[in-house]
Amino acid sequence: YLILKSFYKIKSPENYSKINWTDPIIFQRMSSEEIVNIIELEKIDILCFALYVWTSSYSKTLMSLVKSRLPNIKIIVGGPDVYANIDDQYFEKYPFIDYAVYGDGESAFKEILDSIVESREISPTATNIITKTQRFDFKVFDDPVFKNVSPYIECKADLLNMMLDIFAE
């Protein structure tokens, strides 16, 4: 979360300020219904999931529930358990997913958010993105400027708020 958010803040500051960022939701502490209620209440219109082997099944169930209640929400998935790049039936199996990021996600995440914020198509030069209708080339992430950035320092207020929330419970 902090890596993607700080990359976006640095690379797309004009669009970054147009987004009302929310803190990550920790699934284990709430029921699916409670999570969907928060998403509805906060009027979230872009929802991102990091899929890992141990979270994938639950996350997909939650995504399906969210999409059934909020059909216009955009759902972005990334992480090591995203295999849209090797499964041609990925979006048939998971029709509630709008964007799948495979491999390194920083540039892909930026391009997806920019396309949504700017109401435009994803750039043909985008990488590491798969949608229901498009597949973009794979590229290893290499950004010389971002290599020298600490996402934890860049987003220290977010990190502090998340820690305070955890310790408050």
Secondary structure as GFF3:
##gff-version 3
##sequence-region A 1 169
A	DSSP	alpha_helix	2	11	.	.	.	ID=ss1
A	DSSP	alpha_helix	13	16	.	.	.	ID=ss2
A	DSSP	three_ten_helix	27	29	.	.	.	ID=ss3
A	DSSP	alpha_helix	32	41	.	.	.	ID=ss4
A	DSSP	beta_strand	46	50	.	.	.	ID=ss5
A	DSSP	alpha_helix	56	69	.	.	.	ID=ss6
A	DSSP	beta_strand	74	78	.	.	.	ID=ss7
A	DSSP	alpha_helix	90	93	.	.	.	ID=ss8
A	DSSP	beta_strand	99	101	.	.	.	ID=ss9
A	DSSP	alpha_helix	106	117	.	.	.	ID=ss10
A	DSSP	beta_strand	129	131	.	.	.	ID=ss11
A	DSSP	three_ten_helix	146	148	.	.	.	ID=ss12
A	DSSP	alpha_helix	151	154	.	.	.	ID=ss13
A	DSSP	alpha_helix	156	168	.	.	.	ID=ss14
###
